[in-house]
Amino acid sequence: KFQAAKGRFSVLHVEGAVRYTKQAPIIVYNIDLLVHQLSSRQLLDTVFRPARRSVLQSRVFDLLQMCEQGTGDLEYVLSSVNLAQLLEYGANEATLKLLQEAHIGPLASASIIDALQKRGRMHFTDSEQDWALRLLTASVQNDLSALKTMIDDGGDIHNLYKLVYSDLSDANKDRVLAHIAEHSPRSFAWPGVKI
């Protein structure tokens, strides 16, 4: 059931603001399939058969690695898959390293931050806080505004306010607030109006 996306495609498709090649939807389908297998009841025996779990996780890593640099494939994939489940069940150390070192835009950054918030461990986990902090502080000007808006537009309790005031430690909260104050684009606002 594992479909390999073979070959390189030079044709770019545009969906909203994300450009991607023909292989990106195939990668999304395969990652969703693998993550479903890893998280479903069918494979509860992965607790007793860690080799099977490791094989499926390495397939997820291989698919993410196939995303071509500069085409927007990784951005498309990260914004299309259930990233919270991928981080919970489908990510091995190599996958986490790949995601943490990837050069991604605000859409994928917001997806990762949302997934970290949905896992519910960010307040207690320094590595997850550091990852969210790196994503936030890597964005400036219009990208920072877009990232803040996308974090707020999740449609659930996981928003920028909760991230800053509940999920991050006091030291990280101060860093994020200082970065936002310094690098957000200036706009006109009435006194007392939140921006």
Buried (B, 14 or more C-beta within 10 A) or exposed (E): EEEEBEEEBEEEBEEEEBBBBBBBBBBBBBBBBBBBBBBEEEBEEBEEEEEBBEEBBBBBBBBBEBBBEEBBBBBBBBBBBBBBBBBBBBBBEBBBEBBEEBEBBBBBBBBBBBBBBBBEBBEEBEEBBEBBBEBBBBBBEEBBBBBBEBBBEBEEEBBBEBBBEEBBBEEBBEBBEEBBEEBBEEEEEEEEEEE
